Amino acid sequence: MANLIQYVIVRGDLMKTLNWPLGALIAQCCHAATAVNHLYANDDETVEYFKDLDNMHKVVLDGQDQTTLEKLSETLKENEIKHKLWIEQPENIPTCIAIRPYPKDVVHKHVKKLKLLK
């Protein structure tokens, strides 16, 4: 099976503009990644990904803002890319997308315009 990668896309504006603490931003990534891995735990690629826990490959990207995140989620749905758009409660705002593990060439074209989170 091809090398699998999991993309996590978090809203950079949460920290830069809305002054969320770094820990809260990391928590959003953890929530989304945990949720998507649970939802698709039985998919062949997810099972394969977890066979080598010490060598999981994740890329965390800056999703810029709510609009960017929502548009990406729609694009992923249209292309049948399994993902979880995390909606933080009680604020009820989209904060992060985690895509289940896929071969890079399946997903990269949908996220290539986003930059690494800094």
N, CA, C and O atoms as a Tinker XYZ file with bonds, in Angstrom:
   472  protein
     1  N      0.856000   -1.187000    0.000000    73     2
     2  CA     0.000000    0.000000    0.000000    64     1     3
     3  C      0.897000    1.244000    0.000000    63     2     4     5
     4  O      1.961000    1.244000    0.618000    81     3
     5  N      0.470000    2.287000   -0.685000    73     3     6
     6  CA     1.245000    3.534000   -0.769000    64     5     7
     7  C      1.448000    4.134000    0.619000    63     6     8     9
     8  O      0.694000    3.852000    1.551000    81     7
     9  N      2.473000    4.960000    0.738000    73     7    10
    10  CA     2.679000    5.659000    2.000000    64     9    11
    11  C      1.447000    6.490000    2.317000    63    10    12    13
    12  O      0.957000    7.251000    1.483000    81    11
    13  N      0.965000    6.331000    3.521000    73    11    14
    14  CA    -0.259000    7.019000    3.927000    64    13    15
    15  C      0.077000    8.279000    4.712000    63    14    16    17
    16  O      1.051000    8.326000    5.463000    81    15
    17  N     -0.747000    9.289000    4.520000    73    15    18
    18  CA    -0.558000   10.564000    5.203000    64    17    19
    19  C     -1.907000   11.049000    5.705000    63    18    20    21
    20  O     -2.939000   10.838000    5.068000    81    19
    21  N     -1.879000   11.696000    6.848000    73    19    22
    22  CA    -3.105000   12.287000    7.382000    64    21    23
    23  C     -2.907000   13.792000    7.451000    63    22    24    25
    24  O     -1.968000   14.286000    8.076000    81    23
    25  N     -3.812000   14.511000    6.796000    73    23    26
    26  CA    -3.778000   15.972000    6.828000    64    25    27
    27  C     -4.731000   16.479000    7.898000    63    26    28    29
    28  O     -5.851000   15.988000    8.041000    81    27
    29  N     -4.262000   17.477000    8.650000    73    27    30
    30  CA    -5.069000   18.177000    9.639000    64    29    31
    31  C     -4.987000   19.652000    9.271000    63    30    32    33
    32  O     -3.896000   20.209000    9.148000    81    31
    33  N     -6.140000   20.278000    9.097000    73    31    34
    34  CA    -6.195000   21.676000    8.686000    64    33    35
    35  C     -6.917000   22.458000    9.770000    63    34    36    37
    36  O     -8.093000   22.215000   10.044000    81    35
    37  N     -6.215000   23.388000   10.380000    73    35    38
    38  CA    -6.776000   24.151000   11.499000    64    37    39
    39  C     -6.811000   25.629000   11.139000    63    38    40    41
    40  O     -5.952000   26.113000   10.401000    81    39
    41  N     -7.780000   26.328000   11.646000    73    39    42
    42  CA    -7.912000   27.760000   11.382000    64    41    43
    43  C     -6.809000   28.545000   12.080000    63    42    44    45
    44  O     -6.774000   28.620000   13.309000    81    43
    45  N     -5.925000   29.118000   11.306000    73    43    46
    46  CA    -4.854000   29.936000   11.875000    64    45    47
    47  C     -5.355000   31.205000   12.518000    63    46    48    49
    48  O     -4.716000   31.733000   13.428000    81    47
    49  N     -6.507000   31.712000   12.053000    73    47    50
    50  CA    -7.025000   32.958000   12.617000    64    49    51
    51  C     -7.484000   32.804000   14.056000    63    50    52    53
    52  O     -7.631000   33.796000   14.770000    81    51
    53  N     -7.711000   31.578000   14.485000    73    51    54
    54  CA    -8.122000   31.382000   15.884000    64    53    55
    55  C     -7.052000   31.908000   16.834000    63    54    56    57
    56  O     -7.359000   32.513000   17.861000    81    55
    57  N     -5.801000   31.670000   16.480000    73    55    58
    58  CA    -4.699000   32.119000   17.326000    64    57    59
    59  C     -4.260000   33.537000   16.948000    63    58    60    61
    60  O     -4.042000   34.379000   17.819000    81    59
    61  N     -4.132000   33.793000   15.646000    73    59    62
    62  CA    -3.583000   35.069000   15.178000    64    61    63
    63  C     -4.535000   36.240000   15.394000    63    62    64    65
    64  O     -4.100000   37.324000   15.784000    81    63
    65  N     -5.812000   36.038000   15.150000    73    63    66
    66  CA    -6.786000   37.139000   15.202000    64    65    67
    67  C     -7.678000   37.068000   16.440000    63    66    68    69
    68  O     -7.955000   38.083000   17.079000    81    67
    69  N     -8.124000   35.853000   16.769000    73    67    70
    70  CA    -9.076000   35.693000   17.870000    64    69    71
    71  C     -8.403000   35.386000   19.203000    63    70    72    73
    72  O     -9.067000   35.211000   20.225000    81    71
    73  N     -7.063000   35.325000   19.174000    73    71    74
    74  CA    -6.250000   35.171000   20.392000    64    73    75
    75  C     -6.516000   33.908000   21.205000    63    74    76    77
    76  O     -6.435000   33.930000   22.433000    81    75
    77  N     -6.832000   32.809000   20.524000    73    75    78
    78  CA    -6.939000   31.535000   21.225000    64    77    79
    79  C     -5.537000   31.119000   21.648000    63    78    80    81
    80  O     -4.584000   31.343000   20.902000    81    79
    81  N     -5.387000   30.524000   22.816000    73    79    82
    82  CA    -4.068000   30.023000   23.225000    64    81    83
    83  C     -3.640000   28.832000   22.359000    63    82    84    85
    84  O     -4.476000   28.118000   21.808000    81    83
    85  N     -2.330000   28.636000   22.252000    73    83    86
    86  CA    -1.785000   27.546000   21.457000    64    85    87
    87  C     -2.373000   26.197000   21.871000    63    86    88    89
    88  O     -2.701000   25.371000   21.019000    81    87
    89  N     -2.503000   25.983000   23.159000    73    87    90
    90  CA    -3.062000   24.716000   23.648000    64    89    91
    91  C     -4.464000   24.454000   23.137000    63    90    92    93
    92  O     -4.812000   23.314000   22.828000    81    91
    93  N     -5.274000   25.502000   23.045000    73    91    94
    94  CA    -6.642000   25.359000   22.539000    64    93    95
    95  C     -6.627000   24.986000   21.051000    63    94    96    97
    96  O     -7.448000   24.190000   20.596000    81    95
    97  N     -5.696000   25.564000   20.308000    73    95    98
    98  CA    -5.565000   25.245000   18.888000    64    97    99
    99  C     -5.158000   23.781000   18.706000    63    98   100   101
   100  O     -5.707000   23.072000   17.864000    81    99
   101  N     -4.196000   23.349000   19.503000    73    99   102
   102  CA    -3.750000   21.954000   19.435000    64   101   103
   103  C     -4.894000   21.015000   19.815000    63   102   104   105
   104  O     -5.044000   19.948000   19.219000    81   103
   105  N     -5.694000   21.404000   20.797000    73   103   106
   106  CA    -6.835000   20.581000   21.208000    64   105   107
   107  C     -7.814000   20.389000   20.050000    63   106   108   109
   108  O     -8.370000   19.303000   19.886000    81   107
   109  N     -8.031000   21.436000   19.244000    73   107   110
   110  CA    -8.933000   21.319000   18.100000    64   109   111
   111  C     -8.418000   20.271000   17.121000    63   110   112   113
   112  O     -9.188000   19.466000   16.599000    81   111
   113  N     -7.106000   20.288000   16.876000    73   111   114
   114  CA    -6.498000   19.297000   15.984000    64   113   115
   115  C     -6.673000   17.893000   16.543000    63   114   116   117
   116  O     -6.991000   16.957000   15.810000    81   115
   117  N     -6.466000   17.756000   17.834000    73   115   118
   118  CA    -6.614000   16.447000   18.490000    64   117   119
   119  C     -8.058000   15.952000   18.406000    63   118   120   121
   120  O     -8.300000   14.780000   18.114000    81   119
   121  N     -9.015000   16.847000   18.661000    73   119   122
   122  CA   -10.432000   16.464000   18.578000    64   121   123
   123  C    -10.767000   15.947000   17.174000    63   122   124   125
   124  O    -11.361000   14.880000   17.021000    81   123
   125  N    -10.377000   16.718000   16.157000    73   123   126
   126  CA   -10.725000   16.359000   14.780000    64   125   127
   127  C    -10.044000   15.056000   14.352000    63   126   128   129
   128  O    -10.672000   14.194000   13.736000    81   127
   129  N     -8.753000   14.918000   14.683000    73   127   130
   130  CA    -8.022000   13.708000   14.294000    64   129   131
   131  C     -8.581000   12.475000   15.000000    63   130   132   133
   132  O     -8.748000   11.423000   14.381000    81   131
   133  N     -8.866000   12.604000   16.277000    73   131   134
   134  CA    -9.433000   11.482000   17.025000    64   133   135
   135  C    -10.785000   11.091000   16.444000    63   134   136   137
   136  O    -11.069000    9.907000   16.266000    81   135
   137  N    -11.619000   12.087000   16.148000    73   135   138
   138  CA   -12.962000   11.824000   15.623000    64   137   139
   139  C    -12.901000   11.130000   14.259000    63   138   140   141
   140  O    -13.593000   10.135000   14.040000    81   139
   141  N    -12.074000   11.652000   13.339000    73   139   142
   142  CA   -12.037000   11.056000   11.998000    64   141   143
   143  C    -11.459000    9.643000   12.043000    63   142   144   145
   144  O    -11.906000    8.763000   11.308000    81   143
   145  N    -10.473000    9.430000   12.898000    73   143   146
   146  CA    -9.888000    8.089000   12.995000    64   145   147
   147  C    -10.870000    7.095000   13.623000    63   146   148   149
   148  O    -10.845000    5.909000   13.296000    81   147
   149  N    -11.718000    7.569000   14.508000    73   147   150
   150  CA   -12.753000    6.714000   15.092000    64   149   151
   151  C    -13.838000    6.414000   14.047000    63   150   152   153
   152  O    -14.256000    5.267000   13.890000    81   151
   153  N    -14.287000    7.457000   13.336000    73   151   154
   154  CA   -15.353000    7.293000   12.344000    64   153   155
   155  C    -14.977000    6.302000   11.247000    63   154   156   157
   156  O    -15.818000    5.540000   10.772000    81   155
   157  N    -13.707000    6.321000   10.849000    73   155   158
   158  CA   -13.268000    5.486000    9.726000    64   157   159
   159  C    -12.258000    4.430000   10.163000    63   158   160   161
   160  O    -11.383000    4.035000    9.392000    81   159
   161  N    -12.389000    3.982000   11.403000    73   159   162
   162  CA   -11.446000    3.023000   11.981000    64   161   163
   163  C    -11.373000    1.710000   11.207000    63   162   164   165
   164  O    -10.340000    1.041000   11.222000    81   163
   165  N    -12.447000    1.340000   10.540000    73   163   166
   166  CA   -12.469000    0.056000    9.835000    64   165   167
   167  C    -12.101000    0.159000    8.359000    63   166   168   169
   168  O    -12.042000   -0.858000    7.669000    81   167
   169  N    -11.852000    1.371000    7.864000    73   167   170
   170  CA   -11.416000    1.522000    6.469000    64   169   171
   171  C    -10.022000    0.906000    6.332000    63   170   172   173
   172  O     -9.188000    1.033000    7.228000    81   171
   173  N     -9.786000    0.250000    5.221000    73   171   174
   174  CA    -8.509000   -0.449000    5.017000    64   173   175
   175  C     -7.303000    0.461000    5.229000    63   174   176   177
   176  O     -6.331000    0.060000    5.869000    81   175
   177  N     -7.357000    1.670000    4.705000    73   175   178
   178  CA    -6.197000    2.568000    4.824000    64   177   179
   179  C     -5.997000    3.049000    6.260000    63   178   180   181
   180  O     -4.860000    3.241000    6.692000    81   179
   181  N     -7.069000    3.244000    6.992000    73   179   182
   182  CA    -6.927000    3.629000    8.397000    64   181   183
   183  C     -6.317000    2.482000    9.196000    63   182   184   185
   184  O     -5.435000    2.699000   10.027000    81   183
   185  N     -6.782000    1.275000    8.944000    73   183   186
   186  CA    -6.228000    0.092000    9.617000    64   185   187
   187  C     -4.733000   -0.018000    9.319000    63   186   188   189
   188  O     -3.930000   -0.246000   10.224000    81   187
   189  N     -4.369000    0.141000    8.061000    73   187   190
   190  CA    -2.963000    0.064000    7.642000    64   189   191
   191  C     -2.122000    1.145000    8.325000    63   190   192   193
   192  O     -1.012000    0.880000    8.786000    81   191
   193  N     -2.658000    2.351000    8.385000    73   191   194
   194  CA    -1.966000    3.498000    8.991000    64   193   195
   195  C     -1.583000    3.215000   10.444000    63   194   196   197
   196  O     -0.499000    3.587000   10.893000    81   195
   197  N     -2.472000    2.562000   11.160000    73   195   198
   198  CA    -2.238000    2.307000   12.584000    64   197   199
   199  C     -1.421000    1.045000   12.860000    63   198   200   201
   200  O     -1.154000    0.728000   14.019000    81   199
   201  N     -1.030000    0.335000   11.832000    73   199   202
   202  CA    -0.178000   -0.843000   12.039000    64   201   203
   203  C      1.244000   -0.455000   12.430000    63   202   204   205
   204  O      1.972000   -1.271000   12.994000    81   203
   205  N      1.647000    0.774000   12.139000    73   203   206
   206  CA     3.002000    1.232000   12.441000    64   205   207
   207  C      2.929000    2.578000   13.161000    63   206   208   209
   208  O      3.248000    3.622000   12.593000    81   207
   209  N      2.506000    2.531000   14.408000    73   207   210
   210  CA     2.262000    3.757000   15.183000    64   209   211
   211  C      3.483000    4.668000   15.290000    63   210   212   213
   212  O      3.338000    5.888000   15.357000    81   211
   213  N      4.663000    4.097000   15.307000    73   211   214
   214  CA     5.861000    4.924000   15.465000    64   213   215
   215  C      6.243000    5.668000   14.197000    63   214   216   217
   216  O      7.166000    6.483000   14.213000    81   215
   217  N      5.553000    5.404000   13.109000    73   215   218
   218  CA     5.891000    6.054000   11.844000    64   217   219
   219  C      4.682000    6.691000   11.158000    63   218   220   221
   220  O      4.636000    6.791000    9.932000    81   219
   221  N      3.705000    7.121000   11.958000    73   219   222
   222  CA     2.556000    7.814000   11.370000    64   221   223
   223  C      3.039000    9.125000   10.753000    63   222   224   225
   224  O      3.939000    9.774000   11.286000    81   223
   225  N      2.436000    9.509000    9.630000    73   223   226
   226  CA     2.802000   10.745000    8.957000    64   225   227
   227  C      1.591000   11.666000    8.945000    63   226   228   229
   228  O      0.556000   11.350000    8.359000    81   227
   229  N      1.743000   12.818000    9.609000    73   227   230
   230  CA     0.687000   13.834000    9.619000    64   229   231
   231  C      1.272000   15.145000    9.138000    63   230   232   233
   232  O      2.449000   15.431000    9.360000    81   231
   233  N      0.446000   15.941000    8.477000    73   231   234
   234  CA     0.819000   17.283000    8.072000    64   233   235
   235  C     -0.265000   18.217000    8.600000    63   234   236   237
   236  O     -1.452000   18.000000    8.358000    81   235
   237  N      0.149000   19.260000    9.323000    73   235   238
   238  CA    -0.795000   20.227000    9.877000    64   237   239
   239  C     -0.692000   21.515000    9.064000    63   238   240   241
   240  O      0.362000   22.147000    8.986000    81   239
   241  N     -1.819000   21.878000    8.465000    73   239   242
   242  CA    -1.867000   23.037000    7.581000    64   241   243
   243  C     -2.703000   24.163000    8.176000    63   242   244   245
   244  O     -3.578000   23.930000    9.010000    81   243
   245  N     -2.423000   25.379000    7.737000    73   243   246
   246  CA    -3.151000   26.572000    8.176000    64   245   247
   247  C     -4.375000   26.757000    7.291000    63   246   248   249
   248  O     -4.258000   27.085000    6.111000    81   247
   249  N     -5.542000   26.546000    7.870000    73   247   250
   250  CA    -6.791000   26.707000    7.138000    64   249   251
   251  C     -7.284000   28.134000    7.095000    63   250   252   253
   252  O     -8.402000   28.381000    6.645000    81   251
   253  N     -6.495000   29.070000    7.544000    73   251   254
   254  CA    -6.740000   30.508000    7.473000    64   253   255
   255  C     -7.943000   30.980000    8.278000    63   254   256   257
   256  O     -7.776000   31.645000    9.300000    81   255
   257  N     -9.154000   30.648000    7.832000    73   255   258
   258  CA   -10.350000   31.190000    8.491000    64   257   259
   259  C    -11.541000   30.249000    8.283000    63   258   260   261
   260  O    -11.421000   29.211000    7.633000    81   259
   261  N    -12.678000   30.628000    8.838000    73   259   262
   262  CA   -13.863000   29.773000    8.777000    64   261   263
   263  C    -14.306000   29.514000    7.341000    63   262   264   265
   264  O    -14.655000   28.383000    7.001000    81   263
   265  N    -14.298000   30.532000    6.502000    73   263   266
   266  CA   -14.726000   30.375000    5.112000    64   265   267
   267  C    -13.849000   29.370000    4.376000    63   266   268   269
   268  O    -14.356000   28.506000    3.660000    81   267
   269  N    -12.541000   29.480000    4.549000    73   267   270
   270  CA   -11.610000   28.553000    3.903000    64   269   271
   271  C    -11.895000   27.124000    4.340000    63   270   272   273
   272  O    -11.920000   26.209000    3.518000    81   271
   273  N    -12.109000   26.937000    5.637000    73   271   274
   274  CA   -12.374000   25.607000    6.178000    64   273   275
   275  C    -13.675000   25.022000    5.617000    63   274   276   277
   276  O    -13.724000   23.856000    5.225000    81   275
   277  N    -14.718000   25.841000    5.585000    73   275   278
   278  CA   -16.019000   25.362000    5.087000    64   277   279
   279  C    -15.955000   25.033000    3.594000    63   278   280   281
   280  O    -16.538000   24.041000    3.158000    81   279
   281  N    -15.259000   25.846000    2.812000    73   279   282
   282  CA   -15.117000   25.569000    1.377000    64   281   283
   283  C    -14.321000   24.283000    1.155000    63   282   284   285
   284  O    -14.665000   23.479000    0.288000    81   283
   285  N    -13.267000   24.092000    1.933000    73   283   286
   286  CA   -12.475000   22.872000    1.808000    64   285   287
   287  C    -13.319000   21.652000    2.152000    63   286   288   289
   288  O    -13.246000   20.633000    1.465000    81   287
   289  N    -14.112000   21.747000    3.203000    73   287   290
   290  CA   -14.970000   20.627000    3.588000    64   289   291
   291  C    -15.929000   20.269000    2.450000    63   290   292   293
   292  O    -16.153000   19.090000    2.180000    81   291
   293  N    -16.492000   21.271000    1.787000    73   291   294
   294  CA   -17.398000   21.028000    0.656000    64   293   295
   295  C    -16.659000   20.348000   -0.495000    63   294   296   297
   296  O    -17.172000   19.404000   -1.096000    81   295
   297  N    -15.455000   20.830000   -0.798000    73   295   298
   298  CA   -14.648000   20.227000   -1.864000    64   297   299
   299  C    -14.336000   18.768000   -1.545000    63   298   300   301
   300  O    -14.406000   17.903000   -2.418000    81   299
   301  N    -13.993000   18.506000   -0.294000    73   299   302
   302  CA   -13.685000   17.133000    0.110000    64   301   303
   303  C    -14.926000   16.243000   -0.024000    63   302   304   305
   304  O    -14.830000   15.104000   -0.482000    81   303
   305  N    -16.076000   16.763000    0.373000    73   303   306
   306  CA   -17.328000   15.997000    0.221000    64   305   307
   307  C    -17.591000   15.688000   -1.248000    63   306   308   309
   308  O    -17.912000   14.554000   -1.603000    81   307
   309  N    -17.451000   16.714000   -2.111000    73   307   310
   310  CA   -17.707000   16.541000   -3.546000    64   309   311
   311  C    -16.791000   15.484000   -4.157000    63   310   312   313
   312  O    -17.166000   14.803000   -5.111000    81   311
   313  N    -15.592000   15.354000   -3.600000    73   311   314
   314  CA   -14.609000   14.403000   -4.124000    64   313   315
   315  C    -14.546000   13.109000   -3.316000    63   314   316   317
   316  O    -13.635000   12.299000   -3.489000    81   315
   317  N    -15.532000   12.925000   -2.428000    73   315   318
   318  CA   -15.662000   11.715000   -1.615000    64   317   319
   319  C    -14.409000   11.399000   -0.807000    63   318   320   321
   320  O    -14.000000   10.245000   -0.681000    81   319
   321  N    -13.813000   12.459000   -0.264000    73   319   322
   322  CA   -12.661000   12.325000    0.628000    64   321   323
   323  C    -13.209000   12.324000    2.053000    63   322   324   325
   324  O    -13.813000   13.302000    2.494000    81   323
   325  N    -12.995000   11.233000    2.760000    73   323   326
   326  CA   -13.544000   11.094000    4.111000    64   325   327
   327  C    -12.778000   11.994000    5.081000    63   326   328   329
   328  O    -11.551000   11.954000    5.161000    81   327
   329  N    -13.536000   12.800000    5.807000    73   327   330
   330  CA   -12.947000   13.770000    6.723000    64   329   331
   331  C    -13.947000   14.113000    7.822000    63   330   332   333
   332  O    -15.108000   13.706000    7.782000    81   331
   333  N    -13.468000   14.868000    8.799000    73   331   334
   334  CA   -14.329000   15.362000    9.877000    64   333   335
   335  C    -14.092000   16.855000   10.025000    63   334   336   337
   336  O    -12.976000   17.296000   10.299000    81   335
   337  N    -15.141000   17.614000    9.842000    73   335   338
   338  CA   -15.099000   19.050000   10.134000    64   337   339
   339  C    -15.484000   19.199000   11.598000    63   338   340   341
   340  O    -16.631000   18.960000   11.977000    81   339
   341  N    -14.513000   19.596000   12.416000    73   339   342
   342  CA   -14.765000   19.714000   13.849000    64   341   343
   343  C    -15.468000   21.035000   14.131000    63   342   344   345
   344  O    -14.995000   22.100000   13.736000    81   343
   345  N    -16.614000   20.951000   14.825000    73   343   346
   346  CA   -17.371000   22.131000   15.241000    64   345   347
   347  C    -17.239000   22.235000   16.758000    63   346   348   349
   348  O    -17.785000   21.416000   17.496000    81   347
   349  N    -16.515000   23.244000   17.208000    73   347   350
   350  CA   -16.278000   23.398000   18.650000    64   349   351
   351  C    -17.538000   23.891000   19.344000    63   350   352   353
   352  O    -18.216000   24.808000   18.880000    81   351
   353  N    -17.828000   23.251000   20.474000    73   351   354
   354  CA   -18.982000   23.609000   21.300000    64   353   355
   355  C    -18.484000   24.153000   22.637000    63   354   356   357
   356  O    -17.434000   23.701000   23.093000    81   355
   357  N    -19.145000   25.064000   23.277000    73   355   358
   358  CA   -20.468000   25.590000   22.922000    64   357   359
   359  C    -20.427000   26.741000   21.915000    63   358   360   361
   360  O    -21.472000   27.299000   21.580000    81   359
   361  N    -19.237000   27.103000   21.427000    73   359   362
   362  CA   -19.134000   28.230000   20.498000    64   361   363
   363  C    -19.844000   27.961000   19.173000    63   362   364   365
   364  O    -20.277000   28.892000   18.495000    81   363
   365  N    -19.961000   26.666000   18.804000    73   363   366
   366  CA   -20.615000   26.242000   17.566000    64   365   367
   367  C    -19.922000   26.821000   16.327000    63   366   368   369
   368  O    -20.578000   27.275000   15.390000    81   367
   369  N    -18.588000   26.795000   16.343000    73   367   370
   370  CA   -17.841000   27.299000   15.194000    64   369   371
   371  C    -16.900000   26.224000   14.649000    63   370   372   373
   372  O    -16.280000   25.489000   15.418000    81   371
   373  N    -16.795000   26.134000   13.327000    73   371   374
   374  CA   -15.852000   25.196000   12.720000    64   373   375
   375  C    -14.426000   25.635000   13.038000    63   374   376   377
   376  O    -14.074000   26.801000   12.857000    81   375
   377  N    -13.610000   24.701000   13.510000    73   375   378
   378  CA   -12.248000   25.052000   13.897000    64   377   379
   379  C    -11.186000   24.257000   13.166000    63   378   380   381
   380  O    -10.058000   24.727000   13.016000    81   379
   381  N    -11.525000   23.057000   12.705000    73   379   382
   382  CA   -10.493000   22.167000   12.191000    64   381   383
   383  C    -11.108000   21.093000   11.301000    63   382   384   385
   384  O    -12.257000   20.692000   11.480000    81   383
   385  N    -10.310000   20.642000   10.341000    73   383   386
   386  CA   -10.678000   19.477000    9.523000    64   385   387
   387  C     -9.560000   18.458000    9.678000    63   386   388   389
   388  O     -8.381000   18.800000    9.592000    81   387
   389  N     -9.930000   17.226000    9.904000    73   387   390
   390  CA    -8.970000   16.128000    9.836000    64   389   391
   391  C     -9.455000   15.194000    8.735000    63   390   392   393
   392  O    -10.631000   14.836000    8.671000    81   391
   393  N     -8.527000   14.813000    7.878000    73   391   394
   394  CA    -8.820000   13.893000    6.787000    64   393   395
   395  C     -8.294000   12.521000    7.200000    63   394   396   397
   396  O     -7.182000   12.419000    7.719000    81   395
   397  N     -9.053000   11.497000    6.984000    73   395   398
   398  CA    -8.567000   10.169000    7.365000    64   397   399
   399  C     -7.323000    9.851000    6.536000    63   398   400   401
   400  O     -7.128000   10.459000    5.484000    81   399
   401  N     -6.490000    8.931000    6.971000    73   399   402
   402  CA    -5.273000    8.614000    6.225000    64   401   403
   403  C     -5.574000    8.167000    4.791000    63   402   404   405
   404  O     -6.443000    7.329000    4.549000    81   403
   405  N     -4.836000    8.747000    3.859000    73   403   406
   406  CA    -4.935000    8.435000    2.431000    64   405   407
   407  C     -3.533000    8.448000    1.833000    63   406   408   409
   408  O     -2.613000    9.010000    2.426000    81   407
   409  N     -3.364000    7.837000    0.671000    73   407   410
   410  CA    -2.130000    8.074000   -0.085000    64   409   411
   411  C     -2.070000    9.566000   -0.445000    63   410   412   413
   412  O     -3.094000   10.178000   -0.751000    81   411
   413  N     -0.889000   10.131000   -0.407000    73   411   414
   414  CA    -0.724000   11.568000   -0.629000    64   413   415
   415  C     -1.365000   12.027000   -1.939000    63   414   416   417
   416  O     -2.006000   13.077000   -1.974000    81   415
   417  N     -1.201000   11.260000   -3.006000    73   415   418
   418  CA    -1.688000   11.712000   -4.312000    64   417   419
   419  C     -3.216000   11.802000   -4.397000    63   418   420   421
   420  O     -3.745000   12.428000   -5.316000    81   419
   421  N     -3.915000   11.196000   -3.469000    73   419   422
   422  CA    -5.375000   11.267000   -3.462000    64   421   423
   423  C     -5.854000   12.608000   -2.889000    63   422   424   425
   424  O     -6.860000   13.156000   -3.340000    81   423
   425  N     -5.131000   13.127000   -1.900000    73   423   426
   426  CA    -5.608000   14.298000   -1.152000    64   425   427
   427  C     -4.829000   15.574000   -1.446000    63   426   428   429
   428  O     -5.394000   16.667000   -1.399000    81   427
   429  N     -3.556000   15.451000   -1.745000    73   427   430
   430  CA    -2.691000   16.627000   -1.844000    64   429   431
   431  C     -3.250000   17.706000   -2.769000    63   430   432   433
   432  O     -3.138000   18.893000   -2.464000    81   431
   433  N     -3.845000   17.318000   -3.884000    73   431   434
   434  CA    -4.364000   18.300000   -4.845000    64   433   435
   435  C     -5.435000   19.202000   -4.229000    63   434   436   437
   436  O     -5.655000   20.312000   -4.715000    81   435
   437  N     -6.095000   18.749000   -3.180000    73   435   438
   438  CA    -7.151000   19.537000   -2.542000    64   437   439
   439  C     -6.612000   20.480000   -1.468000    63   438   440   441
   440  O     -7.302000   21.418000   -1.066000    81   439
   441  N     -5.391000   20.241000   -1.003000    73   439   442
   442  CA    -4.840000   21.046000    0.101000    64   441   443
   443  C     -3.542000   21.758000   -0.275000    63   442   444   445
   444  O     -2.950000   22.440000    0.562000    81   443
   445  N     -3.093000   21.610000   -1.517000    73   443   446
   446  CA    -1.768000   22.105000   -1.891000    64   445   447
   447  C     -1.630000   23.628000   -1.811000    63   446   448   449
   448  O     -0.510000   24.132000   -1.727000    81   447
   449  N     -2.720000   24.359000   -1.836000    73   447   450
   450  CA    -2.644000   25.817000   -1.743000    64   449   451
   451  C     -2.497000   26.300000   -0.295000    63   450   452   453
   452  O     -2.202000   27.471000   -0.054000    81   451
   453  N     -2.700000   25.408000    0.649000    73   451   454
   454  CA    -2.588000   25.789000    2.064000    64   453   455
   455  C     -1.134000   25.657000    2.518000    63   454   456   457
   456  O     -0.397000   24.799000    2.033000    81   455
   457  N     -0.735000   26.517000    3.452000    73   455   458
   458  CA     0.630000   26.501000    3.968000    64   457   459
   459  C      0.690000   25.717000    5.266000    63   458   460   461
   460  O     -0.319000   25.529000    5.946000    81   459
   461  N      1.886000   25.266000    5.596000    73   459   462
   462  CA     2.083000   24.615000    6.886000    64   461   463
   463  C      1.726000   25.588000    7.996000    63   462   464   465
   464  O      1.997000   26.783000    7.886000    81   463
   465  N      1.122000   25.088000    9.062000    73   463   466
   466  CA     0.798000   25.930000   10.208000    64   465   467
   467  C      2.074000   26.357000   10.895000    63   466   468   469
   468  O      2.949000   25.532000   11.160000    81   467
   469  N      2.187000   27.641000   11.184000    73   467   470
   470  CA     3.381000   28.173000   11.880000    64   469   471
   471  C      2.973000   28.894000   13.141000    63   470   472
   472  O      3.827000   29.410000   13.862000    81   471
